[in-house]
Amino acid sequence: MEYVNVYLVTLLAALLYMGYFVFFVLYAYSDFLIITQIINIFVCVGAFLINQHRKPRIATIIMVVLVCQSINTYSYTMNVGHDLRWYAILALFPLYFYSSLKLRDKILLTALVMISFLTATIICYYCEPLVILKNSDLFNLISSFILLSSIAFELIIYKYFNNKKDDELRRIETILENIECGIIMVDAMTHEIIDVNPVAARLYGSNKQDIIGKVCHQLVCPAEKGACPIMDKNQEINRSERQFVKANGETVPIIKSVSKIWYRDRLALLESFTDISALKQAEEKLRLMEITERANRAKSEFLSRMSHEMRTPMNAIIGMTKIAEKTEDVARLKYCLSTIEVSSNHLLSIINDVLDMSKIEAGKLDLENAPFNIEKMLMTVCNLIIEQIERKKLRFNVFMKMGIDAIYFGDELRLSQVIANLMSNAVKFTPEGGSIELTVEEVRKEDDIIILRFTVSDTGIGMTEAQVDKLFNAFEQADGSITRRFGGTGLGLAISKSLIEKMKGKIWVESLLGKGSVFAFEVSLGFSEHSRERLAFIETDPSQIKILVVENDTETRKYFKTIAEEYPIRIDEAETLEEATEYLEASRKRQQAYNAVFVSYDWQPDNRNKWLKDLFGFIDKNKAVIMTSILNWSKNEAALRDAGINMFVSKPLFPSEVLAMIENAVEKPNSRLVQEEAAIIDTPDYSGIKLLLADDMEINREIFIALMEDTKIEIETADNGRKALQMFTDNPDRYDVIIMDLQMPEMNGFEATSLIRSLDFDKAKNIPIIAMSADAFKEDIEKCIAFGMNDHLKKPIEVDVVLQKISQQLAKAAKF
């Protein structure tokens, strides 16, 4: 090993100083000289240890300084400076032949040695010695012998190791030049590149001379620009995947290994690496092939599921239609029609999922930004699934954390679609007797944007980590058997994730197999500082209002506590009817009757009716509020009203409904609930209004006429655009509004509308024309407006939407 050079120098120096130590004890005893020799010996040992820690430069400098100090010490104490020239040669010899110091360091240290020797000579001429040698000739003879022997020994050792080093160097250079992987030699101390082979130079894109001398971790290892991973961070790199930076800045993936070796008199790092670009490209192609294959397999499974999902309701529709045709029993006919309606809605939901997914993949799904009442939106969503919840006897609670505003700005339809999907899944996968909870809370406000978090938790079947990983992938389900057991397209969560991301939000899930799941998502919505709903008790201090809640469900009682924190209303809780009776008797004794008593009607069926009758001995009948589901209320409404119960609030509870019941129970005429009312469109009377309907499908025309029958509107029909144009042209003043299907034979709706608008009279340019089509993408609607239509109806049509749009257009035309 080449660093034996400095080891040898320090070892010989230590032996030399030990020899002088013995000589001084025998012939020139001096405490100063003996202590100096001991210190010199320890300094040699220190330099030896420093070199052992791969720091030959520092060890060499220490040894040179030690020699300089010795020259001056001996000249001062014994006046023998002119006889210490061999000392200078001993210092300079390894400095030039053994050391891996840079030329600048060698020149500086040489100057130091010469100055020390010159200083020692001057001292000898002008200073008296401190120690008189008993035999100076013997001292000079022994010193010369030791020094010459040391130099001769060093020359022999140097020659031996140098020959060995040259042989090894030639072998290494031969390997470097011919090996087929890139090799870079790096100085372990300075981190500078000291050699590269042709493969590394070609990969870098430059010649060998331009690379040598550069700092390795600043040139080809960008991830480690601040430090050398081997020497500074003590990392081990063995067949590690790294990035190699070429001269033009391009990165190349490599497999790299690093070993410590001694190369050209210094500790070096041998970095060997192989370009794996071709392997990476092959891996990427394979990965893409696997993704494509998996996607094709998923879509095949999806089509298989869709075939089953669509055929099932279609089978019910066709079957019930056949049965209805043959039956004369009115009850059975209603049952058939009810089944057909349910199956049709199910089929429509499947089609909507597929269409939504198509819109998302095509990038054509746009969101609205309109004000909406979040509480009413949640009520609507809950009403969609309440029947399923009741049928499976699930516990269901909705918690709107206080601080939630009433009015937000966003896409109410798409937001409700996401919530409905998550809740439908929770109901679907939660066994009978389980529980579901929907929580809405404010996360933070950012300028005019608020972040809301919706959480749907259930005690259902749960999922494994592997199932969760592919949960939001389009055309996939967590488990292929899910469809067979529970049904569904497998698109709902993928659509929900896309909608949430378009609303600048995120969705995540936590689940344990057999324990249940928690789906949570956040969305960004606009808000108004004046949109909060609050109950304003004008004459009654809320702190004076007392409410008794009779409910065994802990979560429901917690909901009332939340309300009490927002409005300082005193609320007592009773878990049983017996405990509620104790509260009522105590309030009568104090002569402080409750303003309202909220009673759950969902438990203790044997005692509740009798207890309700006893309740009216403590409070007025108008202060009793029944809490139950809308379905349960419908079943028991007659009996409860006969018992004197007139106030009812549906489960799950919502703040505005609870507060409205409290307001009614307080019976203060000036109290009010500030709340935006939803616009309700009653069936309008269109007597005297004439409508031209253009649609090529007879069944569509019949359905439209039947749906509009209650409005008393007069409808004339055309089975294509050409006929509709002719009918309008022949008698333009006869019609007040036109419903125009877009896809028709002979002449489509676009052409017919353009020709009507081109007619040279005012009625043609101003008559409301409403498009009707199954195409409902944003660009389809914009295209209708561009062709001169006033509005757009999406098939299948909804009566309320048709009435709303006709009324709007007639109002604009000052006809209604």
C-alpha positions in Angstrom: 0.0 0.0 0.0 1.4 3.4 -1.0 0.6 5.2 2.2 3.2 3.0 3.9 5.6 5.9 2.9 4.4 8.3 5.5 4.0 5.4 8.0 7.7 4.5 7.4 8.8 8.1 7.9 7.0 8.5 11.2 8.2 5.1 12.4 11.9 5.8 11.5 11.6 9.3 13.1 10.3 7.8 16.3 13.1 5.3 16.4 15.6 8.0 15.7 14.4 10.2 18.6 14.4 7.2 20.9 18.1 6.6 19.9 18.9 10.3 20.7 17.0 9.9 24.0 19.3 7.1 25.0 22.4 8.9 23.8 21.5 12.1 25.8 20.9 10.1 28.9 24.4 8.5 28.6 26.5 11.3 27.3 24.8 14.7 27.6 22.2 14.4 30.4 19.9 17.4 30.3 16.3 17.6 31.5 15.4 20.0 28.6 16.8 17.6 26.0 15.2 14.5 27.5 11.8 16.1 27.8 12.1 17.4 24.3 12.9 13.9 23.0 9.9 12.5 24.8 7.7 15.1 23.2 9.2 14.4 19.8 8.4 10.7 20.2 4.8 11.4 21.1 4.5 13.8 18.1 5.7 11.0 15.8 3.1 8.6 17.2 0.4 11.3 16.7 1.5 11.8 13.1 1.4 8.0 12.6 -2.2 7.9 14.0 -3.3 10.8 11.9 -1.9 9.1 8.7 -3.8 6.0 9.7 -7.0 8.0 9.5 -6.3 8.7 5.8 -4.9 12.2 6.3 -1.3 11.9 4.9 -1.0 15.6 4.1 -1.5 16.6 7.7 0.9 13.9 8.9 3.6 15.0 6.4 3.3 18.6 7.5 3.6 17.7 11.2 6.7 15.6 10.5 8.4 18.4 8.5 7.7 21.0 11.3 9.0 18.5 13.9 12.3 18.2 12.0 12.6 22.0 11.8 12.0 22.3 15.5 14.6 19.6 16.2 17.2 21.3 14.1 16.8 24.6 16.1 16.6 22.8 19.4 19.8 20.9 19.0 21.7 23.9 17.6 20.6 26.0 20.6 21.3 23.4 23.3 24.4 21.7 22.0 25.7 24.2 19.4 25.8 21.5 16.6 23.6 23.2 14.0 26.3 23.0 11.3 26.4 19.3 11.8 22.6 18.8 11.4 22.5 19.1 7.6 21.6 15.4 7.4 18.5 16.3 9.4 17.4 18.7 6.6 18.1 16.0 4.0 16.1 13.5 6.0 13.1 16.0 6.1 13.3 16.9 2.4 13.8 13.4 1.0 10.4 12.0 2.0 8.8 15.4 1.3 9.6 15.1 -2.4 9.7 11.4 -3.0 7.0 10.0 -0.7 4.5 12.7 -0.1 1.4 13.3 -2.3 1.4 17.0 -1.4 0.7 19.6 -4.1 3.7 21.4 -5.5 2.8 24.6 -3.6 2.8 22.8 -0.3 6.2 21.2 -1.1 7.8 24.6 -1.9 6.5 26.2 1.3 7.7 23.3 3.5 11.1 23.3 1.7 11.5 27.0 2.4 10.6 26.3 6.1 13.3 23.6 6.3 16.0 25.8 4.8 15.1 28.7 7.0 15.3 26.4 10.1 18.8 25.1 9.0 20.0 28.7 8.3 18.7 29.8 11.7 20.4 26.9 13.4 23.8 27.8 11.8 23.4 31.4 13.0 22.6 30.3 16.5 25.7 28.2 16.6 28.0 31.2 15.7 26.6 33.6 18.2 25.2 31.6 21.1 26.9 29.6 23.8 25.7 26.0 24.1 23.6 25.0 27.1 24.9 21.4 27.2 28.6 20.5 26.7 28.9 17.1 25.0 31.4 14.7 26.7 32.3 13.3 23.3 31.1 15.4 20.4 33.0 13.4 17.8 31.2 10.3 18.9 27.9 12.2 18.8 28.5 13.4 15.2 29.6 9.9 14.1 26.6 8.2 15.6 24.2 10.9 14.2 25.7 10.6 10.8 25.5 6.9 10.9 21.8 6.9 12.0 20.8 9.5 9.5 22.6 7.8 6.6 21.2 4.4 7.5 17.7 5.9 7.7 18.0 7.5 4.3 19.5 4.3 2.8 16.7 2.2 4.3 14.1 4.6 3.0 15.6 4.4 -0.5 15.4 0.6 -0.5 11.9 0.6 0.7 10.9 3.3 -1.7 12.4 1.4 -4.6 10.6 -1.8 -3.6 7.2 -0.2 -3.3 7.7 2.0 -6.3 8.3 -0.9 -8.6 5.3 -2.7 -7.1 3.3 0.5 -7.5 4.3 0.9 -11.1 3.3 -2.7 -11.9 -0.1 -2.2 -10.2 -0.6 1.2 -11.9 0.1 -0.3 -15.3 -2.4 -3.0 -14.6 -5.0 -0.6 -13.4 -4.5 1.7 -16.4 -4.8 -1.3 -18.8 -8.1 -2.2 -17.1 -9.4 1.3 -17.2 -8.7 1.7 -20.9 -10.4 -1.6 -21.9 -13.2 -2.2 -19.4 -16.7 -1.6 -20.9 -18.1 0.3 -17.9 -17.4 3.9 -16.9 -14.6 4.4 -14.3 -13.9 7.7 -12.5 -11.0 8.0 -10.0 -11.6 10.6 -7.3 -9.1 12.0 -4.7 -10.7 11.0 -1.4 -9.3 14.1 0.3 -9.9 16.9 -2.2 -12.9 15.2 -4.0 -11.2 16.1 -7.3 -11.3 13.8 -10.3 -7.8 12.4 -10.9 -8.5 10.0 -13.8 -11.3 8.8 -16.0 -11.5 6.0 -18.6 -12.7 6.5 -22.2 -16.2 5.1 -21.5 -16.8 7.7 -18.7 -15.5 10.5 -20.9 -17.7 9.5 -23.8 -20.8 9.3 -21.5 -19.9 12.7 -20.1 -19.6 14.1 -23.6 -16.2 15.7 -23.2 -12.5 14.8 -23.3 -10.5 13.4 -20.4 -8.5 16.6 -19.8 -11.7 18.7 -19.3 -12.9 16.3 -16.6 -9.8 15.8 -14.6 -9.4 18.3 -11.7 -13.2 19.0 -11.4 -14.9 18.3 -8.0 -16.8 15.0 -8.5 -20.0 15.7 -6.4 -20.4 19.1 -8.1 -20.0 17.7 -11.6 -21.6 14.3 -12.0 -23.5 13.7 -8.8 -26.1 16.5 -8.5 -28.0 14.9 -5.7 -24.9 15.2 -3.5 -23.7 18.7 -4.5 -23.0 19.7 -0.9 -20.8 16.8 0.1 -19.2 13.6 -0.9 -21.5 10.7 0.0 -18.6 8.3 0.7 -16.1 10.5 2.6 -18.4 13.1 4.1 -21.6 11.2 4.8 -20.1 7.7 5.3 -22.5 6.1 2.9 -21.9 2.8 1.2 -22.7 2.7 -2.6 -22.9 -0.7 -4.0 -24.9 -1.2 -7.2 -27.0 1.8 -6.3 -29.2 3.5 -8.9 -28.1 7.1 -9.4 -28.2 9.9 -11.9 -25.1 10.9 -14.0 -25.1 14.5 -15.3 -23.6 14.9 -18.7 -21.7 18.0 -19.9 -24.9 19.4 -21.6 -26.9 19.0 -18.4 -28.7 15.9 -19.5 -29.1 13.2 -16.8 -28.5 9.6 -17.5 -29.6 6.7 -15.1 -26.7 4.6 -14.0 -26.0 1.6 -11.7 -23.0 2.7 -9.6 -20.5 1.1 -7.1 -17.7 2.9 -5.2 -14.7 1.4 -3.6 -11.7 2.9 -1.6 -8.3 2.2 -3.2 -4.8 3.8 -3.2 -4.0 5.3 -6.5 -0.9 7.4 -7.5 0.3 7.9 -3.9 -3.1 8.9 -2.5 -6.3 7.5 -1.1 -8.8 7.5 -3.9 -12.4 6.4 -4.7 -13.0 4.2 -7.6 -16.4 4.8 -9.0 -17.6 2.3 -11.5 -21.0 2.7 -13.3 -23.0 1.4 -16.2 -25.5 3.3 -18.3 -28.9 1.7 -17.8 -30.9 4.1 -20.1 -31.8 1.2 -22.5 -32.9 -0.9 -19.5 -35.0 1.9 -18.2 -36.7 2.4 -21.5 -37.4 -1.3 -21.7 -38.8 -1.1 -18.1 -41.0 1.9 -19.0 -42.3 0.1 -22.1 -43.1 -3.0 -20.1 -44.8 -0.8 -17.4 -46.9 0.9 -20.1 -47.8 -2.4 -21.5 -48.8 -3.7 -18.1 -50.9 -0.5 -17.5 -52.5 -0.9 -20.9 -53.2 -4.6 -20.3 -54.6 -3.8 -16.9 -56.7 -1.0 -18.2 -58.0 -3.3 -21.0 -58.8 -6.0 -18.5 -60.5 -3.5 -16.2 -62.6 -2.1 -19.1 -63.5 -5.6 -20.2 -64.6 -6.4 -16.6 -66.4 -3.0 -16.6 -68.3 -3.8 -19.8 -69.2 -7.2 -18.3 -70.5 -5.4 -15.2 -72.4 -2.9 -17.2 -74.0 -5.6 -19.2 -75.3 -7.1 -16.0 -76.2 -3.8 -14.4 -78.1 -2.5 -17.4 -79.9 -5.7 -18.3 -81.2 -6.2 -14.7 -83.3 -3.0 -14.6 -84.2 -3.4 -18.3 -85.4 -6.9 -17.6 -87.6 -5.5 -14.8 -88.9 -2.7 -17.0 -89.8 -5.1 -19.8 -91.2 -7.8 -17.5 -93.4 -5.3 -15.5 -94.6 -3.7 -18.7 -95.8 -7.2 -20.0 -97.5 -7.8 -16.6 -99.2 -4.4 -16.6 -100.6 -5.0 -20.1 -102.3 -8.1 -19.0 -103.6 -7.1 -15.5 -106.9 -5.3 -14.7 -106.1 -5.0 -11.0 -105.4 -1.4 -10.2 -103.3 -2.2 -7.2 -101.1 -4.6 -9.2 -100.9 -2.1 -12.0 -99.6 0.6 -9.6 -97.1 -1.9 -8.3 -95.9 -2.6 -11.8 -95.6 1.1 -12.6 -93.8 1.8 -9.3 -91.3 -1.0 -10.1 -90.8 0.4 -13.7 -90.1 3.9 -12.2 -87.5 2.6 -9.7 -85.8 0.4 -12.4 -85.8 3.3 -14.9 -84.2 5.7 -12.3 -81.6 3.0 -11.6 -80.9 2.6 -15.3 -80.7 6.3 -15.7 -78.1 6.6 -12.8 -75.9 4.0 -14.5 -76.1 5.9 -17.8 -75.3 9.2 -16.0 -72.2 7.6 -14.4 -70.9 6.4 -17.8 -71.6 9.8 -19.4 -70.0 11.7 -16.5 -66.9 9.5 -16.8 -66.8 10.2 -20.5 -67.1 13.9 -19.9 -64.3 13.8 -17.4 -62.0 11.8 -19.7 -62.7 14.1 -22.5 -62.1 17.2 -20.3 -65.6 18.5 -21.0 -67.0 18.5 -17.5 -67.5 22.1 -16.3 -68.6 23.3 -12.9 -71.0 26.0 -12.0 -70.4 28.8 -9.4 -73.8 29.7 -8.0 -75.1 30.4 -4.5 -76.7 27.5 -2.7 -78.0 26.6 0.8 -75.7 23.8 2.1 -78.2 22.6 4.7 -81.0 22.2 2.2 -78.6 20.5 -0.2 -77.7 18.0 2.6 -81.4 17.5 3.4 -82.1 16.6 -0.3 -79.2 14.1 -0.4 -80.4 12.5 2.9 -83.9 12.1 1.5 -82.5 10.1 -1.4 -81.2 7.4 0.8 -83.4 7.6 3.9 -85.6 4.7 2.7 -82.6 2.4 2.3 -81.3 3.4 5.7 -84.7 2.7 7.3 -85.0 -0.6 5.5 -81.6 -1.8 6.9 -82.4 -0.3 10.3 -79.2 1.7 10.4 -78.3 4.5 12.8 -77.7 7.7 10.9 -76.6 11.1 12.1 -75.6 14.3 10.3 -73.4 16.8 12.2 -73.0 20.3 10.9 -70.3 21.9 13.1 -71.2 25.3 14.3 -69.7 28.1 12.3 -70.9 26.6 9.0 -72.4 29.3 6.8 -75.8 28.9 5.2 -75.0 30.1 1.7 -72.0 29.1 -0.3 -70.9 29.6 -3.9 -70.1 26.5 -6.0 -71.6 23.7 -8.0 -74.4 22.4 -5.7 -75.4 19.5 -8.1 -71.8 18.1 -8.4 -71.2 18.5 -4.7 -74.4 16.7 -3.8 -73.5 14.0 -6.3 -70.2 13.3 -4.5 -71.9 13.2 -1.1 -74.7 11.0 -2.4 -72.2 8.6 -3.9 -70.2 8.3 -0.6 -73.4 7.9 1.5 -74.9 5.4 -0.9 -71.7 3.3 -0.7 -71.8 3.5 3.1 -75.4 2.3 3.1 -74.7 -0.4 0.6 -71.7 -1.8 2.5 -73.0 -1.4 6.1 -74.8 -4.5 7.4 -78.1 -4.2 9.2 -78.0 -2.6 12.6 -74.8 -0.6 11.8 -74.3 3.1 11.8 -73.4 5.9 9.4 -72.3 9.4 10.2 -72.0 12.5 7.9 -70.0 15.4 9.3 -69.5 18.9 7.8 -66.9 21.3 9.2 -65.0 24.4 8.3 -61.2 23.8 7.9 -60.0 27.3 7.1 -60.8 30.5 5.2 -58.5 32.0 2.6 -59.6 35.4 1.4 -63.0 34.8 -0.3 -62.6 31.1 -0.3 -63.5 28.6 2.4 -62.3 25.0 2.7 -65.1 22.7 3.9 -64.4 19.1 5.0 -67.1 16.4 4.5 -66.6 13.1 6.3 -68.7 10.0 5.8 -68.0 7.2 8.3 -69.6 3.8 8.6 -69.3 0.5 10.5 -69.4 -1.5 7.3 -67.3 -4.3 5.8 -64.2 -2.2 5.5 -61.3 -2.8 3.1 -57.7 -4.0 2.9 -54.8 -1.7 2.0 -54.6 -3.4 -1.4 -58.3 -2.7 -2.1 -57.9 1.0 -1.0 -55.0 1.5 -3.4 -57.2 0.9 -6.5 -60.4 2.3 -5.0 -60.4 5.5 -7.1 -59.4 4.0 -10.4 -61.9 4.3 -13.2 -63.4 1.0 -14.4 -62.1 -0.8 -11.3 -63.6 -1.9 -8.0 -61.8 -2.7 -4.8 -62.9 -6.3 -5.3 -64.4 -7.9 -8.4 -66.9 -9.8 -6.3 -68.3 -6.5 -5.0 -70.5 -6.0 -8.0 -71.9 -9.5 -7.8 -72.7 -9.0 -4.1 -73.8 -5.3 -4.0 -74.1 -4.1 -7.6 -72.8 -0.8 -8.9 -70.8 0.5 -11.9 -67.5 1.0 -10.1 -67.3 4.5 -11.5 -68.8 6.4 -8.6 -65.6 7.0 -6.6 -63.5 7.7 -9.7 -66.1 10.3 -10.8 -66.2 11.7 -7.2 -62.4 12.1 -7.1 -62.4 13.9 -10.4 -65.2 16.3 -9.3 -63.4 17.0 -6.0 -60.1 17.8 -7.7 -62.0 20.1 -10.1 -63.3 21.9 -7.0 -59.7 22.3 -5.9 -60.0 19.7 -3.2 -58.8 16.3 -2.2 -60.3 13.0 -1.0 -58.8 10.2 1.1 -60.0 7.1 2.9 -59.1 5.2 6.1 -60.4 1.7 6.4 -60.0 -1.5 8.4 -61.3 -4.8 7.0 -64.4 -5.8 9.0 -64.4 -2.6 11.0 -65.7 0.0 8.6 -64.5 3.0 6.5 -64.1 6.7 6.8 -64.2 8.7 3.6 -63.2 12.4 3.9 -62.9 15.1 1.3 -62.2 18.8 1.2 -63.4 21.3 -1.4 -63.0 25.1 -2.0 -66.2 27.1 -2.0 -67.0 30.8 -2.2 -68.8 32.4 0.8 -70.4 35.6 1.9 -69.8 37.2 5.3 -73.6 37.8 5.6 -74.7 34.3 4.8 -75.1 32.8 8.3 -78.5 31.7 9.5 -79.1 32.6 13.1 -82.1 32.4 15.4 -82.9 35.9 16.6 -84.9 35.8 19.8 -86.2 39.4 20.0 -88.0 39.3 23.3 -86.6 36.1 24.8 -83.1 35.8 26.2 -81.8 32.4 24.9 -80.3 31.7 28.3 -83.8 31.7 29.7 -84.9 28.9 27.4 -84.9 25.4 28.8 -85.1 22.3 26.6 -85.5 18.6 27.6 -84.1 16.0 25.2 -85.3 12.5 25.7 -83.0 10.3 23.6 -81.0 7.1 24.2 -78.6 7.8 21.2 -75.4 9.5 22.5 -74.7 11.2 19.1 -78.1 12.8 18.9 -77.7 14.2 22.4 -74.3 15.5 21.5 -75.9 17.4 18.6 -78.1 19.3 21.0 -75.0 20.1 23.1 -73.4 21.7 20.0 -76.5 23.8 19.5 -76.4 24.9 23.1 -72.8 26.0 22.7 -73.8 28.3 19.8 -77.0 29.6 21.5 -76.8 29.7 25.3 -79.9 27.5 25.7 -80.1 25.3 28.7 -80.5 21.7 27.6 -81.2 18.7 30.0 -80.7 15.2 28.7 -82.5 12.0 29.6 -81.4 8.6 28.3 -84.6 6.8 29.5 -88.3 7.7 29.8 -88.0 7.2 33.6 -85.1 9.7 33.8 -87.1 12.2 31.7 -90.0 11.9 34.1 -87.7 12.8 37.0 -86.6 15.9 35.1 -90.2 16.9 34.5 -91.3 16.4 38.1 -88.3 18.5 39.3 -89.1 21.3 36.9 -92.8 21.3 38.1 -91.6 21.6 41.7 -89.4 24.5 40.8 -92.3 25.9 38.7 -89.9 26.3 35.8 -91.5 24.4 33.0 -89.5 23.4 29.9 -90.1 25.5 26.8 -90.0 22.4 24.7 -89.5 18.6 25.1 -87.8 16.7 22.2 -88.7 13.0 22.3 -87.2 10.3 20.2 -89.9 8.0 18.8 -87.4 5.3 17.7 -87.0 3.2 20.9 -89.0 1.7 23.8 -92.1 1.0 21.7 -93.9 -0.6 24.6 -93.8 2.5 26.9 -93.5 5.5 24.6 -97.2 6.1 23.7 -98.3 5.9 27.4 -95.4 8.1 28.4 -96.4 10.7 25.8 -99.9 10.9 27.3 -98.4 11.4 30.7 -96.1 14.1 29.3 -99.0 16.4 28.8 -99.5 16.5 32.5 -96.2 18.5 32.7 -96.2 20.6 29.6 -98.5 22.0 26.9 -99.2 19.8 23.9 -97.7 22.4 21.6 -94.4 22.1 23.3 -93.8 18.4 22.6 -91.7 17.7 19.5 -91.3 14.1 18.2 -87.9 13.2 16.7 -88.1 10.4 14.1 -87.5 9.6 10.5 -90.0 10.9 7.9 -91.0 7.3 7.1 -91.7 6.5 10.7 -93.7 9.7 11.1 -95.8 8.8 8.1 -96.6 5.4 9.5 -97.6 6.8 12.9 -98.8 10.3 12.1 -102.5 9.6 12.6 -102.0 8.0 16.0 -99.6 10.7 17.2 -102.0 13.5 16.1 -104.8 11.8 17.9 -102.6 11.8 21.0 -102.2 15.5 20.6 -98.7 15.6 19.0 -98.5 18.2 16.3 -94.8 19.1 16.1 -92.3 16.8 14.4 -88.7 17.1 13.3 -87.2 14.5 11.0 -84.0 12.5 11.6 -81.2 13.1 10.8 -81.4 16.4 12.6 -80.4 19.7 11.0 -79.8 23.0 12.9 -82.4 25.1 11.2 -85.2 22.6 11.7 -84.3 22.1 15.4 -84.1 25.9 15.9 -87.4 26.4 14.1 -89.1 23.9 16.5 -87.6 25.8 19.5 -88.9 29.1 18.1 -92.4 27.7 17.6 -92.4 26.3 21.1 -91.2 29.6 22.7 -94.4 31.2 21.1 -93.0 34.7 20.8 -94.7 36.4 17.9 -91.7 38.6 17.1 -89.2 35.8 17.1 -88.0 34.7 13.6 -85.6 32.5 11.8 -83.6 34.3 9.1 -83.5 31.8 6.2 -83.5 31.8 2.5 -86.5 29.9 1.1 -86.1 27.6 -1.9 -88.0 28.7 -4.9 -91.0 26.4 -5.4 -92.5 26.2 -8.8 -96.2 25.5 -8.6 -97.9 24.1 -11.7 -98.5 27.2 -13.8 -101.6 27.9 -15.9 -100.6 28.3 -19.5 -104.1 28.7 -20.9 -103.9 30.6 -24.1 -100.3 29.7 -24.7 -99.5 27.8 -27.9 -96.3 25.7 -28.1 -94.8 24.1 -31.2 -93.0 20.8 -30.4 -90.5 19.4 -33.0 -89.4 15.9 -32.3 -89.0 12.9 -34.6 -89.9 10.3 -31.9 -93.6 9.8 -31.4 -93.1 8.4 -27.9 -91.2 11.5 -26.9 -94.0 13.8 -28.2 -96.6 11.7 -26.3 -94.7 11.9 -23.1 -94.1 15.7 -23.4 -97.8 16.3 -24.1 -98.9 14.1 -21.1 -96.4 15.8 -18.7 -97.7 19.3 -19.7 -101.4 18.4 -19.6 -102.0 20.0 -16.2 -100.6 23.4 -17.4 -103.5 23.6 -20.0 -101.0 24.7 -22.7 -101.9 24.0 -26.3 -99.3 21.9 -28.1 -98.8 21.2 -31.8 -96.2 18.8 -33.0 -93.9 18.3 -36.0 -91.8 15.1 -36.6 -88.9 16.9 -38.3 -87.2 20.3 -38.6 -88.5 21.0 -42.1 -92.1 20.5 -41.1 -91.7 22.7 -38.0 -90.2 25.4 -40.2 -93.1 25.2 -42.6 -95.7 25.3 -39.7 -94.1 28.4 -38.2 -93.7 30.1 -41.6 -97.4 29.5 -42.5 -98.7 31.0 -39.3 -96.0 32.6 -37.1 -98.4 34.5 -34.8 -100.0 31.2 -33.8 -97.0 30.1 -31.6 -95.6 31.6 -28.5 -92.7 29.2 -27.9 -90.9 26.4 -29.8 -89.3 23.3 -28.3 -86.8 22.0 -30.9 -85.2 18.6 -30.8 -81.7 18.7 -32.3 -81.4 15.3 -34.0 -84.1 14.9 -36.6 -84.4 13.5 -40.1 -84.7 15.7 -43.3 -83.7 18.8 -41.3 -82.2 18.9 -37.8 -82.9 21.4 -35.1 -79.9 23.6 -35.8 -80.8 24.1 -39.5 -84.5 24.7 -38.7 -83.6 27.3 -36.0 -81.1 29.1 -38.3 -83.8 29.3 -41.1 -86.4 30.6 -38.6 -84.1 33.3 -37.4 -83.3 34.3 -40.9 -86.9 35.0 -41.8 -87.6 38.7 -42.4 -90.1 39.5 -39.7 -89.8 40.3 -35.9 -91.6 37.2 -34.6 -89.1 35.0 -36.3 -86.2 36.8 -34.6 -87.8 37.0 -31.1 -89.9 33.9 -30.6 -88.3 31.8 -27.7 -86.8 28.6 -29.1 -85.7 26.0 -26.5 -83.4 23.2 -27.6 -84.1 19.6 -26.4 -81.3 17.0 -26.7 -79.5 14.3 -24.8 -76.2 16.2 -25.6 -75.6 18.3 -22.5 -71.9 19.1 -22.8 -71.0 22.8 -22.3 -70.0 23.1 -26.0 -73.3 21.6 -27.1 -75.2 24.2 -25.1 -73.0 27.0 -26.5 -73.6 25.7 -30.0 -77.3 25.9 -29.4 -77.0 29.5 -28.3 -74.8 30.3 -31.3 -77.5 29.0 -33.7 -80.0 31.3 -32.2 -81.7 29.2 -29.5 -82.6 30.7 -26.2 -82.1 27.8 -23.8 -81.5 24.1 -23.6 -83.4 21.1 -22.1 -81.5 17.9 -21.3 -83.1 14.5 -22.0 -84.7 12.8 -20.2 -86.7 15.8 -19.3 -87.8 16.8 -15.8 -91.2 18.5 -15.5 -90.0 21.2 -13.0 -87.1 22.1 -15.3 -89.4 22.3 -18.4 -91.9 24.5 -16.5 -89.1 26.7 -15.2 -87.5 27.3 -18.6 -90.8 27.9 -20.4 -91.9 30.4 -17.7 -88.5 32.2 -18.0 -88.7 32.5 -21.7 -92.3 33.6 -21.8 -91.6 36.2 -19.2 -88.7 37.5 -21.3 -91.1 37.6 -24.3 -93.7 39.4 -22.1 -96.2 36.7 -22.8 -96.6 35.2 -19.3 
